[in-house]
Amino acid sequence: MRLWVPERPHYLDELIRLEGRGRAHHACHACGDSDAPYRCEDCFSVNLFCCSCIITLHQNVPLHRVKRWQDGYFYSTTLKQLGLRIQLGDHTEQLCRNPKPAHDNDFVIIDVHGIHEVALDFCDCANAPSHYRQLLRRRLFPATSTDPRTAATFAVLEHFHLLSFESKVSAYEFYHSLARRSDNTGIAPIKDRYSVFLRIMKQWRNLKSLKRSGRGHDPAGVDATQEGQLAVLCPACPQFGKNVLDDLTYVSPNQRWLYSLFLAIDANFRLKRRFVSNDVKDPGLSRGWGYFVEEQQYKAYLHDHADEAQEKSACVSHNAVNMADTKASKGLAATGVGSIVCARHDMRLANGMALRQVLMILFNFSYDIACQWHKKLWQCVSTALPLQLQPNRTQTTFNFFPAHIPACQTNFSFNWTPGVGRTDGEAPERGWADINHIASSTKEMGPGSRRDILDDHFGDWNWKKVASLGRTLLRKIKEAVKAEKEHRHALQELEESIQASDLGVASLATWTSEVVAWELDHSKPNPFESRIAAVTQAAVRLELVMQDTQDLENGSSVSLHSHVTPSILISTGVDLEHAQRRLRADNGNLSQHATNEQQANILARRNSLQRRIDAWTEIQLLYMPSVSQLRATGPKPNSARPEDFQLLLPSDFCDLTSCDPKLLEMEWSLRFAQASDALDECRSHIRIRHQLLRFKSRHLRGQGANTRAQRTVQAVEKRLVLSHDKYSRARSALVCLSRHLDRVGWDHKLQVLKKSDLRPIGDLGGQTQGTAIMSWIWLTHGISLHDSEGLQDSLRVEWCKTRARHTRWLEEIQLLLVEMRRVLAFFAWEAKCWDERRILREVDRSEYAEGLTAYAKRQAAVRRALSASFSEMWSNVGALVNAGLDDGAEDQEDDGPSIDGLPREDLDGVD
């Protein structure tokens, strides 16, 4: 841009120069006539021509815009005003003997350059084709098949068609941009053909879908089109008879998951439709031929089940379930759109085509409310779905992906489910993000037009996915190979840490058998679920409050305050202690030149804390009267700040004077839970810090990026220090309390936490591989002889998850290799189908036969070109996978995984 700015005045001069005639010699560039006032705005040449020459030059480009030099400037005129007439008909360099002007000699053509009024003559000879055919043969799409007065060029239809896919521009905006290009002043308004353009585009979209799906080559004709036949299929998914053999009996049981169909279901409530028109006035041009189901059958199903109440969610409060029948629907004919998509490749499925393939061995369903939805799945399938949509239950397994309460997460998450690779289940959301841009325009459409528009957009989305599968699958397999190696090493490090003791070796063998058993049979105990109830401060507080309630009911309560029970007093004191700790830390983190806002924030927190402490100490004297004497005779704090005030909880003075044992028990319960919570916080901060540092070292370059990353790391480090202090204070209190409550054995699980212990799993702590011992914090529930349960629960769950992560990446590599092979096989099948279509339909006239053959050849060539391009792109995939799986082993023979053939599998003959 810096280079252009000095030249900007010259650019401006050249633009202004084009407003004039540009040369001193102003004769006609073609014949030399001195009277040459005309110049074309759309031709490459900017030369001047006389009237007869410019008409001759534009016989084949009659929609160019022409200007005339008069009164010292160029003003707009038209070729129609100059006398140019457009003659239709199949005349080769001969004038039509019987031309018939359009109605009132007034015909409108919508083109990329604008909206033109032209003089057009139809051929009215004896053997002339109908008027609309004459227009179509000149690549003009007529507005009607009877006495057309308006047409749109194929160029403008193709231009808007692609533009609507990429920019989601509405027909209204596009048409009015053409109108402004024709006249941007409003002085000479153009004729309104907006409604005509809408009708033409609707027909154009439908014809293009029929043409691309080979319906023009079918002898049975367009009306024989079957449901879902216009949909663009996913080449990477298993399509029986296309890229997978119909007979899969040869597939071994441990390889069947490679033939799974991954489906994701979701609804979009932004794609609403108002009560505009109806199915009688606007029925649509496809009857379930694309991605929408057949309308009449669907509405009949809704009518039959309208009175069924939605069962409330047994999981978290899902609005998609609990509010399904309460969505705002006033003035709406449709509150949204639901769809089924290919979960691995983000492609929309044709209506019911996925479920209609009853030979499929395995389905994997992803749905955000599947934990609720799957309960009565088979009951609904067998009683409500049409017969052709019912899958075979004995051959089908469903997996779901909710992310809700812990029980749902561990039972249904794709992260732990075998045979799904790294399928994330978020495919519908990516598709909705693309289609939501047309929600405002489709909301005001009639039912048929809306379905046709959405069908067309879904088809384009699928085709773009097909065309990009080469790059997409290559990128995914590169990521998978790298991730598999990283997770394999992480699993090895974890297992080496666990196997440091004989008990760890035995535990690992037991865990392995448990997780394998669960993967084969989900009725077995789930190894991903924690089997030891976590002790948290919130849980202990609830238990203490419930005990207070029971004491009140039994009449044994010893509460000395009407609102504050002993348990509330102790739990509030623990909270105040933590608030003091945080305030000290935040005050210490202030820079030497803190802003007024930062200082005011600290001061406000101090005032609030002081008021809370004053209220608490007043009630404390009721339950612990000896603290007043201790504060009077004990050492004074270093400052009068509230964060330095001595709260004197029971653990602080139980060694100096007597204290109510009930208060000691209460503080013990809260302190034990506080120490457990703080240790969990430390583990979480350690993991986050480790991931941030690894990401920083591997991916960030430059001072700016590293500085920002370092600030994030420092923020996590400060939280880790605070959690460490919290744990240390809680453990010190437990040490004091345990002497008075005779508690033993607890310190095996809550050991002294040193800074050297705050390291991630696999960190050697400066030692060698052979002598390093994993930090005790990852064995907090202990693989220890002192642990009566024997197994360390949290480490078991962590190992199961680490193993599952590595296994999913390994599965992902296998799935991607199979999918690559399916893509190539599918293209070969499609090319073969187009080859067969060349002679499928017999026609009388040679020009039609040639068109059918040419289009079939072109489509077959496109598939073969895609296949060749993808094959070249994937040529090094086998070596890449082998190198990653073998960790760089030398002289590997080419017999490992590749897209040319999978071990123990044979797909030859798919074509």
C-alpha positions, -999 to +999 in steps of 0.1 A: +000+000+000+029+024+007+040+019-029+006+027-042-001+059-023+024+080-043+008+068-075-027+075-064-031+108-083-021+091-115-047+063-110-073+090-104-062+109-136-066+077-156-101+071-143-111+106-151-095+103-186-119+075-194-148+099-189-137+115-222-131+101-256-094+096-248-077+105-281-074+134-304-086+113-334-123+106-330-131+087-362-148+053-363-123+026-354-138+001-379-148+021-410-131+055-404-163+075-405-158+108-388-192+106-370-183+080-343-200+089-310-205+054-296-184+034-271-192+001-254-188-001-217-184-039-216-161-046-246-124-048-239-118-020-265-125+016-256-125+028-292-152+048-308-176+035-335-203+048-357-239+036-353-238+009-381-204-005-370-213-008-333-245-027-342-226-050-365-200-057-337-227-065-312-248-090-331-235-118-309-232-097-277-265-078-277-266-072-239-236-049-237-241-014-224-234+014-249-228+051-243-230+081-268-209+112-268-231+142-269-229+177-254-194+171-242-199+139-222-210+103-225-246+094-216-263+060-216-282+047-245-292+011-256-285-011-286-323-013-290-325+024-294-297+022-320-318-004-340-303-037-330-327-067-331-321-101-316-332-129-339-339-163-325-342-196-343-318-221-359-306-200-388-271-203-400-260-169-414-294-164-429-322-140-420-354-155-407-381-153-434-409-151-409-397-132-377-423-125-350-415-097-326-420-102-289-452-089-274-454-051-280-419-053-293-408-052-256-387-079-241-367-078-209-335-098-203-319-100-169-281-103-173-249-099-152-244-064-166-279-053-157-315-054-167-320-048-204-349-039-226-342-054-260-359-058-294-363-095-299-378-116-328-389-152-325-387-174-355-422-182-367-414-204-395-433-237-400-408-260-384-396-236-358-395-248-322-416-233-295-407-198-283-393-210-249-371-236-267-357-209-289-348-189-259-332-218-241-311-226-271-296-191-269-289-197-232-318-175-221-341-189-194-377-178-201-400-166-174-429-188-187-434-215-213-463-196-230-456-163-247-426-153-227-418-116-223-389-119-199-358-141-197-326-144-177-293-153-191-276-185-180-247-164-170-266-144-144-283-175-130-250-193-126-235-161-111-263-156-085-265-194-078-228-195-067-230-161-050-259-173-029-240-203-018-208-184-009-221-151+004-257-161+012-270-130-006-307-129-010-324-127-044-339-093-034-304-078-027-289-093-059-318-082-081-317-047-068-279-045-073-285-054-110-312-027-111-288-001-097-262-011-122-287-004-149-297+030-134-282+042-102-300+075-102-337+065-103-343+090-132-352+062-156-367+034-135-364-001-149-393-025-152-398-046-121-391-082-128-382-093-093-410-118-089-402-132-123-365-136-113-375-155-082-396-180-102-368-184-127-342-191-100-365-217-084-368-236-116-331-232-123-321-247-090-344-276-095-332-283-131-295-282-120-302-307-093-320-330-117-292-327-143-264-333-119-281-364-105-285-380-139-323-377-140-321-363-176-304-396-186-331-419-171-355-433-197-383-432-170-380-394-168-381-368-141-413-381-125-397-414-117-372-397-093-371-415-060-369-400-025-334-388-017-321-394-053-310-358-058-288-358-027-250-357-029-238-388-011-207-389+011-180-409-007-161-417+026-191-433+044-199-469+037-222-471+007-232-507+000-227-516-036-208-485-043-176-483-022-183-514+000-193-548-012-229-559-005-216-591+012-196-584+043-197-619+058-160-621+053-153-593+077-140-605+110-158-594+142-128-572+154-129-553+121-166-546+119-163-512+135-145-500+104-178-503+085-197-482+110-220-454+098-215-423+121-247-402+123-253-370+142-287-356+149-295-320+157-322-294+153-318-257+144-344-233+159-331-203+139-345-217+106-381-207+114-408-201+089-437-178+093-473-185+082-467-175+046-486-192+018-493-229+020-486-262+003-514-258-022-501-224-035-464-233-030-460-271-031-423-271-041-407-288-070-392-318-053-413-343-034-387-355-009-362-360-037-334-342-018-327-338+019-361-330+032-386-359+039-417-361+018-440-335+032-474-352+033-462-383+051-443-362+076-473-340+084-495-371+087-470-385+113-471-353+133-508-352+132-510-388+146-486-381+174-496-345+183-511-354+216-481-372+230-465-353+259-427-349+260-412-369+289-391-346+311-353-351+311-338-373+338-304-358+331-296-321+335-324-297+325-322-299+287-342-271+271-343-293+239-363-318+259-381-299+287-391-270+264-397-290+232-435-283+234-432-248+247-411-231+220-425-198+210-446-206+179-470-178+175-472-168+139-449-196+129-456-225+106-423-241+115-401-235+146-370-250+131-354-277+111-340-310+122-314-330+103-292-361+103-257-356+091-226-377+085-208-371+118-173-377+105-175-357+072-201-330+080-224-340+051-262-339+051-279-372+046-308-377+022-341-382+039-341-416+055-314-430+032-291-437+061-316-457+081-329-474+050-295-493+045-305-522+067-274-541+058-253-517+079-234-535+106-231-507+131-246-472+137-230-446+159-255-419+168-244-385+182-271-364+197-268-337+224-299-351+243-293-388+234-292-398+271-329-390+272-337-399+235-323-434+235-345-448+263-375-455+240-357-456+207-366-491+196-402-487+207-406-456+186-387-472+157-409-503+156-442-485+161-438-451+144-413-452+116-424-464+081-412-499+073-386-487+048-370-465+075-366-492+101-331-506+107-325-542+117-321-542+155-302-574+155-275-559+132-274-525+147-257-509+177-263-473+187-238-451+205-246-416+218-226-386+227-241-365+255-220-343+277-241-339+308-241-354+343-211-376+351-231-408+346-239-398+311-204-387+303-187-419+314-213-442+298-218-425+264-189-402+257-172-409+223-139-403+241-143-436+259-163-456+234-144-481+213-146-481+176-153-444+170-119-429+165-118-392+171-153-385+159-164-353+178-201-354+171-202-316+164-208-319+126-244-305+127-232-273+145-207-266+117-234-271+091-258-249+110-232-221+112-231-221+074-269-222+067-279-198+095-270-168+072-301-175+051-325-178+080-338-143+077-347-147+040-361-182+042-383-172+072-406-153+049-408-179+021-436-203+013-432-239+024-422-253-010-398-225-019-381-228+015-376-265+012-362-261-023-338-234-013-325-253+018-322-285-003-301-266-028-279-251-001-274-285+016-265-300-018-238-274-024-225-278+012-221-316+005-204-310-029-179-286-014-172-313+012-167-339-015-143-317-035-123-309-004-121-345+010-086-349-004-071-320+016-094-327+046-085-364+050-048-357+044-048-330+071-067-353+095-044-383+091-013-361+096-028-348+128-038-383+139-003-398+133+013-370+153-013-372+181-012-410+183+026-408+189+022-381+216-005-401+234+014-433+231+043-418+248+021-403+275+005-437+281+040-453+283+052-427+308+021-431+330+024-469+329+061-468+337+053-446+367+025-470+379+048-500+375+074-486+399+061-510+425+049-546+425+014-535+437+013-510+407+020-539+383-008-560+397-031-530+397-024-522+361-032-558+351-065-556+370-074-523+354-066-536+319-090-566+324-117-543+337-116-518+308-114-546+282-144-563+298-164-530+298-156-523+262-170-556+252-200-554+275-213-521+288-233-539+315-200-546+333-187-521+359-176-489+342-139-483+348-142-446+339-165-439+369-149-431+403-158-457+429-148-436+459-171-407+467-151-375+466-150-356+499-156-319+492-163-290+514-197-285+499-206-321+506-194-318+542-213-286+548-244-302+536-239-331+559-233-308+589-265-288+581-285-320+578-271-331+612-281-297+627-316-303+613-318-338+629-306-324+663-333-298+662-359-325+655-346-347+683-344-318+707-307-323+713-295-291+696-270-271+717-271-240+694-265-208+713-276-185+684-309-184+667-295-183+632-259-196+635-253-232+645-219-245+655-214-261+620-222-228+603-198-210+626-169-233+618-175-234+580-178-196+579-145-193+598-128-216+572-142-194+545-130-162+562-095-178+565-095-185+528-107-149+520-078-136+541-053-158+522-066-145+488-066-109+499-030-112+511-020-128+478-038-102+456-023-073+477+012-088+473+007-090+435+001-053+432+029-035+414+048-006+429+028+018+408-007+003+412-036+023+397-062+040+417-088+015+406-066-014+418-060+002+452-097+010+456-106-026+448-083-039+475-096-013+500-132-022+493-124-059+498-107-051+531-137-032+544-160-060+534-138-086+551-135-065+582-173-063+586-177-101+581-150-108+607-166-084+632-199-102+629-183-136+631-162-129+662-192-117+680-209-150+676-177-169+681-176-158+718-209-176+724-194-210+714-157-204+723-156-179+752-119-187+759-108-169+727-113-135+743-086-143+769-063-158+742-066-126+721-059-104+751-028-123+763-015-138+730+009-123+705-004-093+686-007-095+648+018-076+627-008-052+614-044-041+620-054-052+585-083-077+584-062-102+564-038-105+593-065-109+621-062-141+641-095-160+638-085-186+664-105-216+651-105-247+674-073-261+657-054-229+666-059-232+704-068-268+711-032-274+723-035-244+747-069-248+763-098-271+763-124-270+734-158-286+728-151-320+711-181-314+688-164-283+674-132-302+669-151-329+649-168-303+627-135-286+619-119-320+612-145-328+586-142-294+570-104-294+570-102-329+555-125-319+527-106-286+523-073-304+519-088-328+493-103-299+474-070-280+475-051-310+463-075-314+434-069-278+425-032-283+426-034-312+402-056-292+378-033-262+378-003-285+372-019-301+342-029-267+328+006-253+334+022-283+317+000-280+287+006-243+283+044-247+286+044-275+260+022-255+236+044-224+241+076-242+234+062-261+203+041-235+186+048-200+197+076-179+181+083-142+186+086-120+216+050-108+215+034-142+215+058-156+241+052-126+264+014-131+263+018-168+269+041-162+298+015-139+314-010-168+312+015-192+327+022-168+355-015-165+363-018-202+366+013-203+387-002-178+412-033-200+415-011-230+421+007-212+449-026-202+465-039-237+463-007-250+478-010-226+507-046-236+512-036-273+514-007-266+538-029-246+562-056-273+561-031-301+568-015-282+597-050-279+612-055-317+607-022-324+625-033-305+656-068-319+655-057-355+651-039-354+684-071-346+703-094-369+682-071-399+680-072-400+642-045-421+626-036-432+590-050-401+574-015-387+567-008-415+542-033-399+518-026-362+528+012-360+530+034-330+534+032-311+501+066-298+489+071-276+459+091-304+444+059-326+444+041-301+422+050-317+389+030-335+362+028-372+357+059-384+338+080-355+350+113-370+363+119-342+388+156-340+377+162-377+382+170-404+356+145-427+340+156-456+361+155-438+395+126-414+391+095-419+413+062-403+404+050-375+427+027-388+455+000-363+446-010-386+417-014-414+442-034-394+467-058-423+473-027-444+473-015-477+458-003-483+493-001-512+518-018-488+543-048-484+520-074-510+529-091-507+495-058-516+477-065-497+445-060-460+439-092-448+424-083-415+408-051-429+392-071-458+378-096-434+361-067-413+348-050-444+333-083-456+317-087-422+301-051-420+289-054-454+274-087-445+258-072-413+243-044-433+227-067-460+214-091-434+199-062-418+179-051-453+168-086-460+156-087-427+139-057-436+117-074-469+108-107-452+100-090-425+079-072-451+058-104-470+052-122-438+043-095-428+018-100-461+001-137-457+001-135-423-015-115-436-044-138-466-048-168-443-048-154-420-075-147-451-096-183-463-091-197-429-100-176-426-131-188-461-142-224-450-136-219-419-158-203-441-185-234-463-185-257-433-187-243-423-221-265-448-239-291-453-212-318-431-228-327-433-264-337-401-282-347-394-318-327-363-326-289-365-328-282-332-311-300-344-279-281-377-280-248-359-284-257-336-254-265-366-232-233-383-242-212-352-237-225-344-203-221-380-191-185-380-204-178-348-186-192-359-153-172-392-155-141-372-163-147-350-133-148-381-110-117-396-125-099-362-122-109-360-085-097-396-079-064-389-097-059-357-077-067-373-044-045-404-052-015-381-059-023-361-027-023-393-006+006-410-023+028-407+008+002-416+034+013-452+038+049-442+045+037-414+069+016-438+089+043-465+091+069-440+102+046-426+129+035-461+142+070-475+141+087-444+156+111-439+128+122-476+124+146-480+095+142-502+064+105-508+069+090-530+042+059-515+025+034-539+040+019-517+067-012-496+066-019-478+033-048-465+013-041-491-013-051-520+009-057-527+046-043-556+065-067-586+066-092-569+043-100-573+006-122-547-012-111-557-047-141-558-070-160-528-055-160-513-089 
